[in-house]
Amino acid sequence: MSEKLLDSHSNSFRTVAENVAPVETPYRRINTALPAPDTLELLAEAESCFPEVNCYQPPIMWERAEGYQVFDRAGNCWIDFSSTAVMCNSGHGHPAIRAALEEHVRHGLLAQFSFASEIRVKLAQRLVELAPEGIDKAYLWTVGSEAIEAALRLAREWGQRQNPEKYHVLAFRGDYHGWTLGAHQLSGESAAKPWLKHPDAAIHHLPFPDPGAESPAGFDSLNQSLSDRGIVPGQIAAVFIETIQGWGALPLCREYVQQLRRWADEHRVLLVFDEIQTGFGRTGKLFGHEHYDVRADLLCVGKGLTSSLPLAAVLGPGEILDLLYPGEITTTHAGHPLCCAAALANLDVIFEEGLIEKARRTGEIAREELQGLQRRFPDRISRVSGLGLLNAIHLRSPKDGSPDERLARELTWAAVKRGVMLFQTNRPTVKICPPLIIPPEAVVDGISAIGEALEELIS
């Protein structure tokens, strides 16, 4: 096998140049050692000034990015299968977004706190117009974790105003909702974390309803699970749902979600869909929860809302979003006007260029190619999953079939060396989530390169 990482348990890749084979296709180009020798000094400086927690992605010094490609200063070019952590739905630096930002910088506000502005009103109105029936207000934030925190606070306020005991919240094991205090406790296997001495005892995690699992979670066990914890359905304020479980691009069982909707209506429980990765066309529908044909009470959105700058929102009915007293929770930069300009331009691009349908069609091609890899490497790839252009391959050990996180790390770097930009999940998966504008031919070329990388790793 080729030279690997220094430490399979470390988040840091080598930052010394490695000779690699040249690559030249219409979509990717590698013509230097990697990392490019003239970026090594900057990478070393990054390692010295950033904490280790920030130094876990492939050691490529990005110089610029355009459309569906990333470039370094040495002229190397990658097909971007990361979309910068599933953000750039309309591509990197779309001309319409650049133009909107340039225009706003010349003539618009660059700060406003919670004062009103026309551009902020326009964005809120546009989001409400696009949102499902029953949603009439938009609560603007900066990043997805903030939106989740706001939704958690709102859900508990709403629940306790009906019944002082209605403050418990459910989430699914393995979901990821962010790294702030509440969002982190909603994430993972339980609210308990090694660093947290007193976790939230009213956050409960249920088995993930994965239709592809050998023993998929059944809805019938929900009430029994609550009873085992000493709570009844009337004490539940909300269920937080990552619309597609992000680390593995895992859709939920559609029938389960529909049963959950009926249960929630019966017991007056809010369904809160985390659409931060899945919103704005990523899955081949405007919002990912539309695949389940259910109603959302609250939507948390971000990432693909701007395809560029930090902006997030909670979308919901006024009867819930108006529960908090004015100024009770806000931030200085929430709904920043420059980000609103980017969002409005980005939404125009998504619809004018038909990117939702493109994501659906190109996603089907991507999964066909990935399933071909699975057939080629059945002892190494246990599963291909996803919707639209949010997909993943799940890697396993040929010895016992166990998930193989080390192989996922190695494959990520091996693909980068072949001109395909991937990002580390720190899980036994490799995610394939290019910008929605990507040509199908580039998707096929990139997945072919991943196959070449895997072939070399296991030979």
N, C-alpha and C positions, 0 to 999 in steps of 0.2 A: 504494500500500500504506500501511497505517497506521503511525504512529510506532513505531519499533523500539527495540531495545536500543542502549545507547551503544557497546558494543564486542562483536562476536560472539565474541571470544576471551576475554572476561572472564567470571568467575563471578558478577559482581555485576549485579543489576538496578537500574534507576532507583529512587531512594528519594524521589522527588518525586511529589506527588499528580497523578493523571491523570484528567481527566473521562471517565466512561464512561456508557454507556446504562444506565438502570435495568433491573433484572431482577426479575421476580416470578413464580415458579411454586410449586406445592405443595412443592417440594424445595429450592429455592435462591432467594436474595434478595440483590440488590445495590442499595443506596440511597444510596451516597456515592461520591465520587471514590475511586480506589484508588492507592496505599494510603490507607486512611481518614485524613483530615487530622489527627485527634487521636491517631494512632499514629506520626506522622512523627518526633516528638522521640525516642520510644523506639527507633525504627529507627535513627536517627542515633547514639544511644548504643550500640546493639548493634554498629554498624559500627565505632565507635571502640574498643570493648573486646574484640571477638572478632577472631581472625585472619581474613584474607580467605578462607582455605580453608573456613571455616564459614559464609560469607555467599554462598551460591549458590542458595538456594531463593527462590521468589516472595516479595516483601517484604510478607507479610501477618502482622500481629501477632496470633497466635492468643490468644484470651481463654478459650475453653472449647470442648470437643468432646463431643458426645453421640451415641451410636448411629453413624450413618453421615454425620453432619454436623459441620461446623466453624463456629465463630462468632468474630467479632471484637467489640471493645467498642462499635463503632458500630452494631451490629445487623445487619451483613451475615452471610449464611449461605451456606455452600458444601456441595455434595455432595462428600464426600471420596472421591476416586478414588486416594488415596495409601495409605490405611491406615497412615499414618506409616511409609513405606518398608516396606510389606508386613508389618505387625506386628499390627494390631488386627483379628484374625480375628473375634472375637465382638463387635466394635464398640468405640466409645470409651466408657469408664466404665460398663460393664455393671453394673446394680444388684447382681447377685450378687457380682461381683468387688469392688465398693465395700463391700458389706456384710462380705465376708470380710476385707478389709483393715482396716475399722474395728474389727471384732471382734478381730483379731490385735493391732492397735496397743494396744487396751485391756488385753489379757490375755496377750499372747505375747512371745516373745523378739524383740529388735531387733538382736541381734548374737550370733554364736556361733562364728565361725571354723570349725574342723573338728570341733568337739565334736558329739556326737550330739543329735538332738532328734526328737520324735515327728513333727512336721510334715514334716521332711526325709525321714524314713523313709517316711511315707505317700506322698509324691510319688514317691520312687524306686520304690516298689512299684507305684504306678499306671502309671508310664512303662514298667516292665518288662512289666506286664500288657498294655499297648496295643501294645508293640513286636512286630515279627515273630518267628517261631519262631527259637530259637537265641540270642536276646538275653536275658541274665539279670541285667545290672547297669547302673546309671546313674551316670555320672561327672558331677557337677553343676558348672557354671561360671556366669559372669556374662553374657558376651556371646558372640556367634557366633565371632568371631575366636579367642577363647580355646579354644573347643571344637575348632576346626580345628587350632590349635597342639597341643593335647593329642592329637588323633587322629594327627597327623603324627609326634609323638614315639612314641606307642604303636606305630604301624605299623612304624617303623624299629627299635624295640626288638624287636618280634616277628620281623621279618625277619632281623635279625642274630643272633638266638639260634638260628636254623636254619642260617644260613650267613653268615659275616662279610662276604661281598660282597653280601648281599641287603639293600641299603639305598636303592636307586634308587626314585623315585616318579614316577608319570605323572599328568598333568592334561590338560585340554582347552583349546585356545586360545580365549580370549574368556571363560572362566569367571571368576567373581569369588568369592573365598573369604575376603576380609577384608584389613585393612591392617597387621596385625602382621607381623613379619619373615617367618616361614614362610608364613603365609596369603597375604601379598602376592606372594611368589615363586611360589606355586601359581596365582596369578591372572594374567590377561592373556595375552600372546602368548609369553612366555618368562620364566624366572626372572631374567633380566637386567633391571635397572632403572637409569635414569640416575643415581640417587643412590647405587647400591650397587656399590661397587668390586669386591667379590668375591662374586658370586651363587653360590648353591648349584648346583654342577655336577651333582648327582645328581637334580635336578628337571627333568623333560622334558615338553614340551607337544606334544600330538598334534592333528591337525586335528579340528575339532568335527564329530561325526557328525550333521549336520543333514539330515533327510530332505527338507526343502524347498529345499535348495541346488541350483544348476544342476549342480554336480559334487560330490555328497555324499561324505564321507569313507568309504572302504570298509575293512572290517575286514581284508581280505587283506593290506593294506599294513603292518599293525602290526608283525609280526616283522621285515620288511625295514627299517622305520623304526628299530627298535631296533638292528638289525645295522649300519645306517649310523652309529649313534652309538657303536658299539663295545661294546654290551652285549647280553646274552642274557636271555630271559624269566626264568630262574632268579635273576637279580639284582634283579628287581622285587619290592619289598615291598608296594606298594599302588598303586591307581589312585583318585584323588580326582575325584569327579563332581558338578558342580552339577546337581541332578536336572532342573531346567529352567533353561537359561542365562538369568540374571536380567535383564540389561540389555535383552534383546529378547524375554523370555518365550518362549524357543525350546525346545521339547521335543527330546529326542534321538531318533535313529532306533531304533525298538524292536528291530528285528532285530540291529542292531549291538550294543546293550546285552546282548542275550541271547547273542550270540556271545562278547562280552567276558566274561560270567559263566562260560561253558564254558572259555574260555582261562584265566581266573583260577583255576578249580578245577584245571585240568591242571597249572598251574605254581605252585600254592599262593601266589596273590597275593590280597591283601585288596581288596575293592571298598568304598570309603568314600563314602557318599552324603551330600552336603551338602544337608540338608533344612531349612536355616535359614529360607529364604523359603517353601518348598513344604510344610512339615509342618503337621499338625493341621487338615486339611480344605481348605486353600487351593485345591488343584487338583481338588477333587471326590472325592478319596480321602484317607484319613487321612494317608498318606505318599505323596509324589509318585512314588517309585520303583515303587510298586505298578502304575503304568500300564505298566511294562515287563515285569511278571511275572517278576521276578528276585529272588534273595535278596541282602540286604545283609549285609556283615560288620560294618560300623560305620555308625551313623547320627549325624550332627551336627545337633542341633535347637536352636531358639531362637525369637525373635520371637513367632510365634503360639502358643507354649507358654503365655504368660501374657496375651497381647493387651494388655499394659500395662507391667509392670515388667521390668527386665533380669534375664533368666535364660536359661541355655543348658545343653546337656548333650551328652555323648557316650554313646550307647547301644551296648552290645556284649556279647559273651560274657566271662565272668570270666577265661577263659584268656588273653584279650588285655588287659582292663582291669586285671587284677591283676599285670601284668608290672613295674610301677614300684614301687620301694621306698616304704614309708609316708612321706609328707611330701615326696617328691622334687619334685613340682610341685603347687602349690596356690596359692590366693589368699585374702586375708582375707575377701572378700565372696562367694566362690563358693557358690551355693545358699543365698543369704540367706533367712532364714525368712519375711520379709514377702513376698518374691517367690514362695516356695513356696506361701504361702496364696493368692496371686493365681492361680498355675498350677492348683492343685486346683479352685478355683472356676471358672476358665476352661474346664477340661476337662469339668466337669459341664455347663456351658452348651453347649459344642459338641455333646455327645451328646443332652442333653435337648431342645434346640431343633432338632435335625436339621440342623445347619449344614453338614455334609459334603455331604448330598444337595442342600441349597439352593445350595451353591457350584457343584455340577455343573449344576443346572437353570438357575440365573441366568447361569452362565458361557456356556451355549449361547445364551441370548438376547443376551448381550453380544457374542459373536462374530458372530452374525447381523447385529446393528446395525453393528458395525465393518466387516464385509465389505460392507455397504451403502455405508459411507463410501468404501471402496476402489473400488467400482464407480462412485461419483460422482466421485472424484478419482483416476483411474487413473494419471495422470502424476505425482502427488504422493505417493501411498501405494503402495509396492511390495509390501507384505505385511501381513497380519494374523496373529498367532500367539498361542498360549497354550493353557492348560488351566484348567478351572474359572474362578475369579475372579483369575487371574494372566494378563493379556493385554497385548499391545502392538501399536501400529501403527508400521510402519517407513516413514520419510519419505525421499523422493528428489528430486533436482533434475530438472525436466522437460527440461533441456538435454541431459544425458548419462546420466541415470539413476543418478548417483552418490549415495551416502547424504548426506542433507542435515541435518547437525547444527544449523545455524543455524535452519532452519525448525522443528525440534523445539523449540528454545528459545523461539522466537517463539510457537509454537502453545501451549506450556505457559502462558505469561503471558496470551495472548489468551483461553484457556479460563478461567483464574482470574478474569479480568475479567467473565466471564459466569456466575460462580458455581459453577465446577467446580474443586476443588482437586486439582492435579496436582503431581508433584515432578520435578525435573530429573534426568535420567539422565546428562547430559553426553555423550550418544550420539545418533545420529539416530533415536531412538525416543521415543514417548510411551507410558507404561505406564498401564494401566487396571486397578487392583487395589483395589476398594472392600472395606469390611468384608463378611463373609459374610452378615450380617443384612440387607443392603440390599434394599429391595423392587425387583422387576424394573422397575416403572414409573420409579423413580428412576434406574436404570441407563440406560433408554431416554432419559429426559430429559437426563441428563448427556452421553451420546454425541451427542445432537442438538445440544447446545450446542457440543461440540467441532467438529462439522460446520459450524455457523454461524461459529465462529472461523476455521476454515481457509478458508472461502469468502471472508471479509473480507480475510484476509491475502494471498490470491493475486489478488484482484480489482484 
